[in-house]
Amino acid sequence: MIRTRSGLFVASLANFALASTACLSSPSTEMGSGSGGGSGSGSESTSGGSTSSGNPGSGNSSGAAAGTVVMIAPDANGFVGSNTNAIGIEGSWYAYGDGWGSDGAPPGNCETIGMHLASECSSITFPPPAMESEGGYVATFPQSTPGQMCLSGTAAKVIGTDYSNMFGIGIGLDLNNVGGTKMPYNATTNGVTAFSFNITGIPAGVSVNVELPIPATDPSGDSWSMAVTADGDYTINLTTSGVQGLKPSFTMAMEPAFDPTQIESVQFHIATNIAAAITIPDSTRLCVSNFAAVVKP
């Protein structure tokens, strides 16, 4: 049984792009538990942007959705403004983990709710945690290569079955977060049929869950997702059928249908398991680049 992670801590950089400080929003409540070998967890300028026609991705993206590719390029702080793309995406790239709290820094649920030692919890070595400033917290997502969003750290080995508080680490992009308020993004209205990206740095034997949480999945911490196990170019279709489509992974009795009008974010999640910790070295970070939306012709 695989559990995914949704409603995670989100650092909005909308105000940071305009001023020197920004307050971060609070996470949604995570509940539930789950298990799974190797992939279990509980619980953002020119108008229009860059576009190109054709079939995104190569090699690993057989069966990818055809359409116009709209690049979703962040600024140097990881913020994507709605004035940089023609499909209304606005939000920030952020990192999250069970060892980070709602302020974007340690401690997190693992220590404060699970009551585990910090050494037993997941940790993030890159990007850096948010810094307190003038009563709020300032977060940035630095990039050595513009638009390449990277993660390093360790997803802890789960103690007992506490997947709710030991859910691992990841990075994500909010699709509709204005002023620190996480809201659903309507992919259907904006003509978005898929998201494409390149991913590198996946360790052998590790699965990265590419997750699209919606409000209906927030209470349980489950999401619709696609598992990625090798470096390459991918397209995640906003459908439950076909190549590289979304798949359900629910523990709830009633599985909510995926709703493309309600997508909150796109997340790249290294989940915990009961067998061993999973380390993403700083020397070979997990990196996502060329993130784009595929818009129907």
Protein Blocks (a to p, Z undefined) as FASTA:
>chain_A
ZZddehiacddfklmmmmmbdcdddddddedddddehiaccdfbdehiaadedjedehjl
goiacdddddddddfkopacfklpcnopacddddddfkbcfkopacdfklmmnopafklp
ccdfbdcddddeehiacdddddfbghiacdeddddddehjllklmnbjaddddfbdghhi
acdddfklnopabdcdddehiaehiacddddddfklmmnopacddddfbecdddddfbfe
dehiacdddfbfbacdddfklcfbdcddddddfkbccdddfklccddehiacdddZZ
